[in-house]
């Protein structure tokens, strides 16, 4: 048997990432982005928006993050997608709906595409708590960048075990595996196949 773990010893130029950032609460999300960029840069990734390793996508708020993250993952261009945002509790139940749906959507994006999608959305009771996690005490953006590097590396190892094959779900229906053209990338027909399954 074997042990698989993500590693941080790799050739940085071979990796591509997408970062989806919710503009709402941008005082917080801007700091998370800076921390994430710092982590990626210190691990040899070119974080320049005009470079060819990291693409940045700004969306209105956290609720819109999962849709865009899924589309980016389906493109087959990225080894991992990092989702950054902040949902801060207010006086209405709005927080509960947005936080829950954002979390479920981001998880589904990774599960449905086979591409690591990192949950980097702060869900806090106060702005102070959010700022503490975005740089005043520590910057969780750094950790989200590290998570993306580790998961991208791990998934390349796991995909190398054996060819991906179809499997049967709980109703004994055969579910075709997502076609992969190279480590970490879906082939161009993947988007159409996933869409037709839904």
N, C-alpha and C positions, 0 to 999 in steps of 0.2 A: 504494500500500500504506500501511498505518498501523502505528503503534506504540502498544501498550496497556500502561499501567502503573497500578498502584494509586496512589491519591492520598490525601492526608490533609486536603484542603480540601473539606469537604462539610457538609451540614446535619446536625449530630449527632442531632437529635431524630427523624430518620427511620430510625435504625438500631436493631436489636435483636440482642442476643447472649445466648448461653447458656454458662455455665461449668460443666463437670463436674469435680469434685474428688475424688480418691481420699483417703479418710480415713486409710488406713495410711501411716505416716511423716508424720503431720500436722504435726510440727514443721517439716518441709520444705515440705509442700504449703501450709500456712498462709502461709508467707512468699512462696511463688510467687503465691498468690492476692492478697496485698497488693500485690505489684509489678504484677500484671496490672491490678488495680483502679486503681492510681495512673496507669498509662498511659492507660487508657480515660477516666478522669476528666479528665486533662489535655488530652484531645482532645474534651472536651465531652459525653461520655457520662455519663448519670446512673447511677451504680453502686449506688445504694440498693436493697437487696433488696425494699423495699416500693414501688419505682418501677416503671416500665413498660418499661425498656430492657434490663435484665440480669436473667436468671434464674439461680439457683444450684442445682446438684444435687450432693448429696454421696452418694458410693457407698462401699462397704466398702474397696475397693482398686483397683489399676490394672487388674486383669483384668476388672472389671465396667464399666470406662469405655466401651469401644467399643459395647456393646449400648445403653447409655443415650444416647450421642452420636448413634448412628444414629437412634434413635427421635425425639430432639429435632430432628435435621435433617429427618426425614421429616414432621414436624409442619407445616413451611412457615412457622413463626413467626419464624425467625431468619436473619439475614444471615451469621452464622458461629457455630460452636460451638468453644469453647476447652477442651481437655482438659488438666488439670493433675494430676500425680502424681509419685511417686518410687519407683523400684525400686532397692534397694541390694543388692549382691552379698553372699551369705552363705556358709555352709560346704557347701551342697548345690546341685544343679543347678536348684533352684527358680527362681533369678534368670533363667536362660536361657529357661525356658519362659514365665514371666510377661512378661518384656521383649519377647520375640519376638511372642507372641500379641497383646499390647497394641498394639504398633506396627502389625502387620498389620491388626488390627481397626479401628484409628483410620483408617488409610489407606483401608480398604474402605468405611468409613462415608461419607467424603467422595466417593469415586469412585461409589458406588452412588446417592447422593442429589443430587449436583451442588451441594451446599452446602459451603463451606470448613470443614473440621474441622482445627483446629490441634493438632499434636502437641507438647504441653507437658509431656512426661513425662521426668523426669531418669532416666538409667540410669547409675549410678555404682558404683565399687568400694567406696567407704567413705562413712560418714555425713559425714565432714569434706568430701569432695568435693561431696556434695550441698548441704551448708550453704554452701559457697563460692559455688555457683551460684544459691543462693536468698537471697543477701543479704550474706554476709560480704565477698565481693569485688565481686560484681555480682549483680543479681537478674534472672534470665532470664524471670521472670514478666512483666516490662516488655516484653521482646522478643516474648513470645507474644501479648500484647495488641496490640502493633504489627502483628504478622503478621496477626492477625484483621482489623484495620482495613484493612490494605492488600489482603488477599485479598477481603474483602467488596466493596470499591470496585472492584477489578479484575473480579470476576465480574459486577457490574452492567454494566460496560462491555462485556465479552465477550458477555453475553446480549443486549445491544442491537444487535449486529452484524446479525443476521437471525433470523427465527423458527427455533426449534429444530425439527429434522425427524428422522424416523426414519433409521436407518442399518442397514447389513448387517454382521453379524459375520463371522468368518473362515469359517464354514460356510455363508455366504450366507443365513442366517436373518435376517429383518427384525426388528430390535429397536426397539420404540417408544421415542421420546424421552420423558423425564419432562415432564409438562405443567406449565407455569409460569403462575401467575395474575398475578403482578407480579414486578418484578425482585427476585431473591433469595428467592422464595417458590414452593413447589410448590402446585399446586391441590389441593383436598381429595381428589380421586380418585387422587392419586399413590401413596399408601400401599397402596391396594388393588391397583393395577397392578403395583407392585414385588413385592408379596407373591405375586401370581399368577404372576409370571415365574420365581420361585425353585423 
